[in-house]
Amino acid sequence: MAPLLALRDVDARYGPVQALRRVALTVDEGEVVAILGANGAGKTTTLRAISGTVRRTGTIEFAGRSLIRRGPEAAARLGIAHVPEGRGTFSELTVWENLRLGAHVRRGSLKDDFRRVLEYFPWLERRRSQQAGTLSGGEQQMLAIARAVMQRPRLLLLDEPSLGLAPLVVAEIFRIVGELNTREGTAVLLVEQNARTSLAAASRAYVLEVGSVAYEGASDDLAAHDAIRRSYLGY
């Protein structure tokens, strides 16, 4: 069976700077996959290449369709939701307005979608009229994920969801992401600086070094790999 997402020989550039070199990876339907690597290794660029927010070449296929000549809106309509690093909420808009924007690429009842999102984020109901910019950092990150969930995505791209957040908030975010994956079968491609958290959440992982895939394999195998343990797990 073909993977939900497949990248082959993907290069990406920022002007003259080549950020990705022949990257290849796959994500199966309903799978959680992590991307590890040092700062500048190309993790964020990989997600941007998938969602169409950076110049790229090679082969990127989602559900059998090429994404190479498609932009971010087309990727979203096909079922890819991207939660970028730094949360990306619209700070001047209310919580409810942010959620409504999450559903703009798909048809369906907003009431049903909002009710569904509240099953994962019940606190949003009492904050629906609050400006997003007045939420705490953890609440803004959860709102960004909730907005992505409004799309009913088949694939969720998460970029550094734990950045700058307290451990208890991080644990709650990963619990919700795990529940989304289990209950709805949402596939997840996760970029996360905390390698332990990533490997615990994912079944497989890729390690990027200087824009290329250096290692790949089952999370348990990578956690036991000497070079990866020393470089990313600290023991």
DRENMAR-671952 format. One record per residue (C-alpha): x, y, z. Coordinates in pm, 1 decimal. Layout:
N
site u: X; v: Y; w: Z
...
This chain:
235
site u: 0.0; v: 0.0; w: 0.0
site u: 136.5; v: 342.5; w: -97.7
site u: 225.2; v: 583.7; w: 183.1
site u: 1.6; v: 882.2; w: 255.0
site u: 298.9; v: 1117.6; w: 209.3
site u: 614.2; v: 1047.3; w: 11.8
site u: 914.7; v: 1271.6; w: -52.1
site u: 1186.3; v: 1165.3; w: -294.7
site u: 1497.2; v: 1359.9; w: -394.3
site u: 1357.7; v: 1683.7; w: -252.6
site u: 1579.4; v: 1991.8; w: -268.7
site u: 1479.4; v: 2331.1; w: -127.8
site u: 1638.8; v: 2673.7; w: -141.1
site u: 1621.1; v: 3014.1; w: 19.5
site u: 1761.6; v: 3226.7; w: -260.0
site u: 2112.7; v: 3094.9; w: -331.7
site u: 2123.8; v: 2888.4; w: -10.9
site u: 2035.8; v: 2520.3; w: -50.1
site u: 1853.9; v: 2405.5; w: 264.6
site u: 1751.9; v: 2050.7; w: 162.8
site u: 1947.0; v: 1798.8; w: -42.2
site u: 1775.7; v: 1491.4; w: -187.6
site u: 1554.4; v: 1439.4; w: 116.2
site u: 1343.2; v: 1124.5; w: 109.0
site u: 1085.3; v: 1026.4; w: 369.6
site u: 741.8; v: 869.7; w: 400.2
site u: 445.0; v: 888.7; w: 636.1
site u: 180.5; v: 616.8; w: 626.9
site u: -189.4; v: 671.7; w: 686.9
site u: -244.7; v: 720.5; w: 1060.5
site u: 127.8; v: 713.3; w: 1143.2
site u: 323.9; v: 948.3; w: 1370.7
site u: 672.4; v: 1024.6; w: 1235.6
site u: 933.1; v: 1254.3; w: 1390.3
site u: 1208.9; v: 1459.5; w: 1230.4
site u: 1512.4; v: 1521.3; w: 1451.4
site u: 1821.5; v: 1731.1; w: 1396.4
site u: 2023.0; v: 2026.6; w: 1518.0
site u: 1921.7; v: 2385.7; w: 1450.8
site u: 1966.7; v: 2459.6; w: 1082.0
site u: 1952.1; v: 2093.7; w: 978.4
site u: 1647.7; v: 2148.7; w: 756.9
site u: 1363.7; v: 2024.3; w: 977.9
site u: 1139.7; v: 2330.2; w: 942.4
site u: 1225.3; v: 2358.4; w: 573.5
site u: 1106.3; v: 2000.6; w: 519.7
site u: 763.6; v: 2090.3; w: 656.7
site u: 757.6; v: 2407.7; w: 446.8
site u: 845.4; v: 2207.2; w: 136.5
site u: 547.4; v: 1980.3; w: 200.5
site u: 302.7; v: 2265.6; w: 258.9
site u: 437.3; v: 2470.1; w: -31.7
site u: 581.8; v: 2772.1; w: 146.5
site u: 937.3; v: 2737.0; w: 15.5
site u: 1085.1; v: 2679.5; w: -331.2
site u: 1145.5; v: 2308.2; w: -384.0
site u: 1212.8; v: 2048.2; w: -649.8
site u: 1190.6; v: 1671.0; w: -656.8
site u: 887.2; v: 1455.4; w: -583.7
site u: 633.3; v: 1523.8; w: -308.6
site u: 316.4; v: 1317.2; w: -325.2
site u: 21.8; v: 1324.9; w: -87.5
site u: -255.3; v: 1065.9; w: -122.9
site u: -125.2; v: 993.3; w: -471.2
site u: -123.7; v: 1357.5; w: -585.7
site u: 181.1; v: 1567.7; w: -659.0
site u: 232.8; v: 1873.6; w: -437.5
site u: 533.2; v: 2016.4; w: -621.5
site u: 332.9; v: 2268.1; w: -825.4
site u: 73.3; v: 2331.9; w: -556.4
site u: 75.9; v: 2615.3; w: -302.5
site u: -25.0; v: 2620.3; w: 64.5
site u: -398.2; v: 2657.6; w: 3.0
site u: -405.1; v: 2362.3; w: -235.7
site u: -214.5; v: 2150.2; w: 18.1
site u: -465.5; v: 2249.8; w: 286.4
site u: -759.2; v: 2158.6; w: 62.6
site u: -606.1; v: 1816.1; w: 2.1
site u: -594.8; v: 1754.1; w: 377.9
site u: -263.9; v: 1887.0; w: 512.0
site u: -270.2; v: 2117.4; w: 815.7
site u: 53.2; v: 2296.9; w: 907.0
site u: 108.5; v: 2436.6; w: 1257.9
site u: 425.9; v: 2645.1; w: 1216.1
site u: 692.8; v: 2719.7; w: 1471.5
site u: 589.7; v: 3018.2; w: 1681.7
site u: 221.7; v: 2916.2; w: 1685.2
site u: 99.9; v: 3147.3; w: 1409.9
site u: -227.9; v: 3250.5; w: 1567.1
site u: -389.8; v: 3576.3; w: 1457.9
site u: -339.4; v: 3776.1; w: 1775.3
site u: -590.2; v: 4052.8; w: 1698.4
site u: -870.8; v: 3806.0; w: 1627.3
site u: -1076.8; v: 3622.8; w: 1886.1
site u: -1040.0; v: 3255.6; w: 1964.5
site u: -1360.2; v: 3182.8; w: 1772.3
site u: -1245.5; v: 3384.5; w: 1468.8
site u: -915.6; v: 3193.9; w: 1464.0
site u: -1104.9; v: 2865.2; w: 1466.8
site u: -1334.8; v: 2978.0; w: 1186.0
site u: -1028.8; v: 3056.3; w: 972.4
site u: -913.0; v: 2697.9; w: 1025.4
site u: -1225.5; v: 2569.5; w: 853.7
site u: -1223.8; v: 2806.4; w: 554.6
site u: -1076.2; v: 2550.4; w: 311.2
site u: -1338.8; v: 2284.7; w: 369.9
site u: -1713.9; v: 2246.8; w: 367.2
site u: -1923.6; v: 2138.1; w: 659.9
site u: -2100.8; v: 2261.4; w: 967.4
site u: -1897.4; v: 2501.0; w: 1179.0
site u: -2108.8; v: 2404.8; w: 1479.4
site u: -2021.4; v: 2038.8; w: 1434.4
site u: -1653.2; v: 2119.5; w: 1388.6
site u: -1646.2; v: 2347.6; w: 1691.5
site u: -1821.9; v: 2083.3; w: 1901.7
site u: -1564.7; v: 1827.5; w: 1789.0
site u: -1268.9; v: 2056.1; w: 1870.0
site u: -1412.8; v: 2120.8; w: 2217.9
site u: -1380.1; v: 1750.0; w: 2291.4
site u: -1002.6; v: 1800.6; w: 2279.6
site u: -984.6; v: 2161.8; w: 2402.1
site u: -1291.2; v: 2219.4; w: 2627.9
site u: -1148.1; v: 2544.0; w: 2772.1
site u: -1191.9; v: 2713.2; w: 2433.2
site u: -1566.9; v: 2746.2; w: 2495.4
site u: -1525.4; v: 2997.4; w: 2777.3
site u: -1249.5; v: 3183.6; w: 2588.1
site u: -1420.9; v: 3203.9; w: 2250.8
site u: -1461.3; v: 3585.2; w: 2262.0
site u: -1111.2; v: 3651.1; w: 2398.2
site u: -841.4; v: 3796.6; w: 2173.8
site u: -590.4; v: 3526.4; w: 2084.8
site u: -297.6; v: 3754.2; w: 2164.8
site u: -401.8; v: 3772.9; w: 2530.6
site u: -378.9; v: 3396.2; w: 2581.3
site u: -78.9; v: 3238.2; w: 2749.2
site u: 189.9; v: 3081.0; w: 2532.6
site u: 59.5; v: 2731.1; w: 2598.3
site u: -297.9; v: 2834.8; w: 2523.7
site u: -188.5; v: 2995.7; w: 2196.8
site u: -11.9; v: 2676.3; w: 2095.4
site u: -323.3; v: 2474.1; w: 2173.0
site u: -536.3; v: 2722.0; w: 1977.3
site u: -304.4; v: 2684.0; w: 1677.8
site u: -346.4; v: 2306.4; w: 1691.4
site u: -722.7; v: 2340.9; w: 1741.6
site u: -742.7; v: 2567.1; w: 1436.7
site u: -558.9; v: 2299.7; w: 1235.0
site u: -799.9; v: 2034.0; w: 1364.2
site u: -1089.9; v: 2240.9; w: 1226.6
site u: -961.4; v: 2146.6; w: 879.6
site u: -1022.9; v: 1777.2; w: 953.7
site u: -674.6; v: 1702.5; w: 817.7
site u: -543.6; v: 1364.4; w: 714.4
site u: -191.1; v: 1487.3; w: 792.2
site u: -87.7; v: 1729.8; w: 1067.2
site u: 250.8; v: 1902.3; w: 1034.0
site u: 370.3; v: 2017.4; w: 1376.7
site u: 676.2; v: 2240.9; w: 1404.0
site u: 830.0; v: 2268.2; w: 1752.7
site u: 502.6; v: 2251.6; w: 1950.2
site u: 688.5; v: 2249.7; w: 2284.6
site u: 900.8; v: 2559.9; w: 2216.9
site u: 916.9; v: 2782.4; w: 2525.6
site u: 644.2; v: 2596.1; w: 2714.7
site u: 636.5; v: 2445.8; w: 3062.9
site u: 670.9; v: 2064.1; w: 3087.7
site u: 312.5; v: 2015.0; w: 3210.0
site u: 176.5; v: 2211.1; w: 2912.3
site u: 397.6; v: 2012.9; w: 2673.8
site u: 270.7; v: 1686.5; w: 2821.5
site u: -90.3; v: 1799.1; w: 2769.8
site u: -25.4; v: 1902.0; w: 2409.4
site u: 131.7; v: 1566.8; w: 2327.3
site u: -150.6; v: 1384.8; w: 2502.9
site u: -402.5; v: 1564.9; w: 2280.6
site u: -198.7; v: 1498.4; w: 1965.6
site u: -182.7; v: 1131.0; w: 2059.8
site u: -558.4; v: 1126.0; w: 2111.9
site u: -616.9; v: 1287.0; w: 1771.7
site u: -401.7; v: 1019.4; w: 1614.7
site u: -573.2; v: 734.9; w: 1800.3
site u: -935.0; v: 851.5; w: 1774.2
site u: -935.9; v: 1006.1; w: 1428.1
site u: -645.1; v: 837.1; w: 1257.5
site u: -476.1; v: 1169.8; w: 1186.3
site u: -121.8; v: 1115.8; w: 1061.8
site u: 139.6; v: 1343.8; w: 1220.2
site u: 478.5; v: 1461.3; w: 1097.2
site u: 648.7; v: 1615.3; w: 1397.9
site u: 948.3; v: 1845.8; w: 1421.6
site u: 1050.9; v: 1874.7; w: 1784.8
site u: 1377.1; v: 1983.3; w: 1947.6
site u: 1309.8; v: 1757.2; w: 2246.8
site u: 1427.3; v: 1426.3; w: 2100.9
site u: 1303.9; v: 1217.3; w: 2393.9
site u: 952.7; v: 1354.7; w: 2357.2
site u: 963.1; v: 1305.5; w: 1980.7
site u: 1078.4; v: 946.5; w: 1994.8
site u: 822.0; v: 863.0; w: 2263.5
site u: 540.0; v: 1004.7; w: 2048.5
site u: 645.3; v: 861.7; w: 1711.7
site u: 673.0; v: 511.7; w: 1572.5
site u: 950.2; v: 611.8; w: 1330.7
site u: 1193.2; v: 900.4; w: 1296.6
site u: 1434.3; v: 1064.1; w: 1053.8
site u: 1749.4; v: 1250.4; w: 1158.4
site u: 1855.4; v: 1539.5; w: 935.2
site u: 2210.1; v: 1669.4; w: 916.7
site u: 2296.1; v: 1971.1; w: 697.8
site u: 1980.4; v: 1931.0; w: 490.7
site u: 2006.1; v: 1557.3; w: 425.4
site u: 1869.5; v: 1244.3; w: 593.4
site u: 2153.9; v: 1093.3; w: 797.8
site u: 1959.3; v: 823.7; w: 985.4
site u: 1610.9; v: 675.6; w: 973.8
site u: 1434.9; v: 392.3; w: 1150.0
site u: 1201.8; v: 282.7; w: 1425.8
site u: 1199.3; v: 519.7; w: 1723.2
site u: 1318.8; v: 249.0; w: 1963.9
site u: 1611.7; v: 165.0; w: 1736.0
site u: 1715.2; v: 527.9; w: 1700.1
site u: 1687.2; v: 582.4; w: 2077.1
site u: 1937.4; v: 296.8; w: 2121.0
site u: 2174.0; v: 423.8; w: 1848.1
site u: 2500.7; v: 539.2; w: 2007.8
site u: 2556.0; v: 848.0; w: 1790.6
site u: 2195.4; v: 963.2; w: 1826.6
site u: 2192.1; v: 902.6; w: 2202.3
site u: 2506.8; v: 1111.6; w: 2245.3
site u: 2400.9; v: 1391.4; w: 2010.0
site u: 2031.4; v: 1425.2; w: 2088.9
site u: 1944.1; v: 1233.9; w: 2405.0
site u: 2239.1; v: 1336.5; w: 2622.1
site u: 2355.0; v: 999.2; w: 2752.4
